[in-house]
Amino acid sequence: MPTAAQRLARARALESLVREIARDEILPRYLKSARNRKADGSFFTEADLESQRRFSEALPQLMPGPVLGEEMSAEEQARLWSEGRRGLWCIDPIDGTTNFANGIPFFAVSIAYLVDYEPRFGVVYNPIADESFYAAKGAGAFLNGSELPLRSGTLRLKDAVAGVDFKRISNHLGDELAVRPPYYSQRNFGSSALEWCFVAAGRLDVYLHGGQMLWDYAAGHLILQESGGEAMALDGGTLMAGPAVKRGVVAAASPALFNEWRTWLQAHS
């Protein structure tokens, strides 16, 4: 069983690899890659495919296990998930592809290594800002080497800055949040992985998203946990339940704020 220090060393090795592939495959294609539409209606670019190819080749050399990526068929994702209990890489080569393709400098590489379907270490890297968030189970969370959170957030929901994606929540809950918001202000940036990390850093206080896939939160959830935050599925269930299910998520930078946020959502859903 690896120690926390060993897991942290692996997270830092992963960070170096992510920076390298982002430099070689993603940044040279920024502002140059056309969007292509997948069967499910979402977008991908050549940068998504080429960076996923590089990661699929390189990651098993860091730690053994199959590489489950967003840019794969649902059938292949399900097969790799079933084969990966003893070790599994979960990657989103570019989280925020629409931002990337449109020249909006807010997107990230998100990678986590799972054992028994729980993240053990992970990295979320924004190559434009050169911000690398990483964490290892039991060893803390960091941004470019500085321990998270970077600042102490609010203790009261009414003073919170919330990250909320209105597209995927119910009309009723969306109306309640729009008309009678329980927080001070709201933001939405278009990259789920980075939004998780912003909660971990204290840039956002609470978070709500109505539909995320495994690769959207596998690394970010661990980074938030290791920074002292708390999260769960919006319906109260577990987050780590495979790649086939889209989950609503609720999170906050502290347990006390999480309880107040979740209680409000339950009362207004």
Residue pairs with C-beta under 8 A, 6 or more apart in sequence:
2 10
2 120
4 136
4 137
4 138
4 139
5 139
7 120
7 121
7 136
7 137
7 138
7 139
8 121
8 136
8 139
8 140
10 62
10 63
10 113
10 121
10 136
11 121
11 122
11 123
11 134
11 135
11 136
11 139
12 134
13 62
14 59
14 62
14 111
14 113
14 121
14 122
14 123
14 134
15 123
15 125
15 132
15 134
17 55
17 58
17 59
17 62
18 109
18 111
18 123
18 125
18 132
19 125
19 127
19 132
21 51
21 54
21 55
21 58
21 109
22 51
22 109
22 125
22 127
23 127
24 54
25 47
25 50
25 51
25 54
26 47
26 51
26 93
26 94
26 100
26 109
26 127
27 127
29 45
29 46
29 47
29 50
30 47
30 100
30 103
30 128
31 103
33 45
33 46
33 47
33 100
33 101
34 45
34 46
34 101
35 43
35 44
35 45
35 97
35 98
35 101
36 43
36 44
36 45
37 43
38 44
42 97
43 97
43 98
43 101
44 71
44 97
45 94
45 97
45 100
45 101
47 93
47 94
47 100
48 70
48 71
48 93
48 94
48 97
49 71
49 93
51 93
51 94
51 109
52 69
52 70
52 71
52 91
52 93
55 67
55 69
55 89
55 91
55 93
55 111
56 67
56 69
59 65
59 67
59 89
59 91
59 111
60 66
60 67
60 89
63 87
63 89
63 113
64 87
65 84
65 86
65 87
65 88
65 89
65 113
66 80
66 83
66 84
66 88
66 89
67 80
67 89
67 91
68 77
68 80
68 81
68 84
68 88
68 89
68 90
68 91
68 214
68 215
68 243
69 77
69 90
69 91
69 92
69 93
69 215
70 91
70 92
70 93
70 213
70 215
71 93
72 80
74 243
74 244
77 243
77 244
78 242
78 243
78 244
80 88
81 88
81 117
81 242
81 243
84 114
84 117
85 115
85 116
85 117
86 115
86 116
87 113
87 114
87 115
88 113
88 114
88 115
88 117
89 111
89 112
89 113
89 114
90 111
90 112
90 113
90 114
90 119
90 214
90 215
90 218
90 219
90 243
91 109
91 110
91 111
91 112
91 215
92 109
92 110
92 111
92 193
92 215
92 216
93 109
94 100
94 107
94 108
94 109
95 107
95 108
95 109
95 110
95 124
95 191
95 192
95 193
95 194
95 215
95 216
96 104
96 106
96 107
96 108
96 189
96 190
96 191
96 192
96 193
96 194
97 107
98 104
98 190
99 105
99 106
99 107
99 189
99 190
99 191
100 107
104 190
105 128
105 129
106 126
106 128
106 189
106 190
106 191
106 194
107 126
107 128
107 190
107 191
107 194
108 124
108 125
108 126
108 127
108 191
108 193
108 194
108 197
109 123
109 124
109 125
109 127
110 122
110 123
110 124
110 193
110 215
110 216
110 218
110 219
110 220
111 122
111 123
111 124
111 219
112 119
112 120
112 121
112 122
112 123
112 218
112 219
112 222
113 119
113 120
113 121
113 122
114 120
114 218
114 240
117 240
117 242
118 137
118 240
119 137
119 218
119 219
119 221
119 222
119 240
120 136
120 137
120 222
121 134
121 135
121 136
121 137
121 222
122 134
122 135
122 218
122 219
122 220
122 222
122 223
123 132
123 133
123 134
123 219
124 132
124 133
124 134
124 193
124 194
124 196
124 197
124 219
124 220
124 223
125 131
125 132
125 133
126 132
126 191
126 194
130 144
131 143
131 144
132 143
132 144
133 141
133 142
133 143
133 148
133 197
133 200
133 201
133 220
133 223
134 141
134 142
134 223
135 141
135 142
135 148
135 200
135 219
135 222
135 223
135 225
135 226
135 227
136 226
137 222
137 226
138 226
139 226
140 147
140 148
140 226
140 227
141 147
141 148
141 200
141 222
141 223
141 224
141 225
141 226
141 227
142 148
143 150
143 197
143 201
148 200
148 201
148 202
148 223
148 226
148 227
149 200
149 201
149 202
149 227
149 228
149 253
150 201
150 202
150 203
151 201
151 202
151 203
152 202
153 160
153 202
153 205
153 253
153 254
153 257
154 160
154 161
154 184
154 205
154 257
155 254
155 256
155 257
156 257
156 260
157 182
157 183
157 206
157 257
157 260
157 261
157 264
158 182
158 183
158 184
159 183
159 184
159 205
160 183
160 184
160 205
160 206
160 252
160 257
160 261
161 183
161 184
161 185
161 186
161 187
161 203
161 204
161 205
161 206
162 181
162 183
162 185
162 186
162 187
162 204
162 205
162 206
162 207
162 208
163 186
163 187
163 188
163 189
163 195
163 198
163 199
163 204
163 206
163 207
163 208
163 209
164 177
164 186
164 187
164 188
164 207
164 208
164 209
165 188
165 192
165 208
165 209
165 210
166 174
166 177
166 178
166 188
167 210
168 209
168 210
168 211
168 248
169 177
169 208
169 210
169 248
170 210
170 269
172 268
172 269
173 265
173 268
173 269
176 268
177 186
177 208
177 268
182 261
182 264
183 205
183 206
187 204
188 195
189 195
189 198
192 209
192 212
192 216
192 217
192 220
193 216
193 217
193 219
193 220
194 220
195 204
195 207
195 209
195 220
196 207
196 217
196 219
196 220
196 221
196 223
196 224
196 251
197 220
197 223
197 224
198 204
199 205
199 206
199 207
199 224
199 229
199 251
199 252
199 253
200 220
200 223
200 224
200 226
200 227
200 229
200 253
201 227
202 253
204 253
205 252
205 253
205 257
206 250
206 251
206 252
206 253
206 257
206 258
206 261
207 231
207 249
207 250
207 251
207 252
208 234
208 248
208 249
208 250
208 251
208 261
208 265
209 248
209 249
210 234
210 248
211 246
211 247
211 248
212 246
212 247
212 248
212 249
213 243
213 246
213 247
214 240
214 242
214 243
215 243
217 231
217 239
217 249
218 240
221 231
221 239
221 251
224 230
224 231
224 251
224 253
225 231
227 253
228 253
228 254
229 251
229 252
229 253
229 254
229 258
230 251
230 252
230 254
230 255
230 258
231 239
231 249
231 250
231 251
231 252
231 258
232 238
232 239
232 249
232 250
232 251
232 262
233 239
233 247
233 248
233 249
233 250
234 247
234 248
234 249
234 250
234 265
235 247
235 248
237 247
239 247
239 249
241 247
250 258
250 261
250 262
250 265
251 258
252 258
252 260
252 261
252 262
